[in-house]
Amino acid sequence: MRQPLSPLEIARHVRDAQRGSQAAFAWLYRAFAPLVHAIHLGRAPHAHAEELAQDTFAIAFAQLGQLREATQFGPWIAAIARRHRGRIGADEESLRENHDRASPAAGPDDRAEAERVLHVIRVLPQAYRETLLLRLVEGLSGPEIAALTGLTAASVRVNLHRGMAKLRAALGLAAAPEETADVHTP
């Protein structure tokens, strides 16, 4: 597991980027690309999500001087990504026409199942959709998701737990016994 980003590290790179550091821009892109990509993948086919992510970063970097609290870069760029639809329509018909492509090594059954799961995730509520995509597609841990999104670790755990339960139910899979009870945090 990677070490989650610290707010101070994020703030330092944001301030450096605001002063024009290309290295800081690159760091912010590498650190937050999974978040932005997951948000767009929740609404658009993979190829379009990639393009929308690039557009989102261009918008964010052009407006970086407007960010008041440098530690809040994650929630700020996430809000930009949620508002940005680009010139690509991401309605349901577009999603059906532009099938996502699974790994070339995956067989036809695996590709079909991956498309089915992604379709189900896309209809879940935003909080569950984004955290599930960050976990299942981007491969991030709960603490990493919390650091990128600005959510608390407890909120991420709840969103992942409830989202997985909804995903399993929508796919017709039996819930694990521990998923039948609601999440309780200390």
Beta strands, then each sheet from edge to edge (+ up, - down):
end
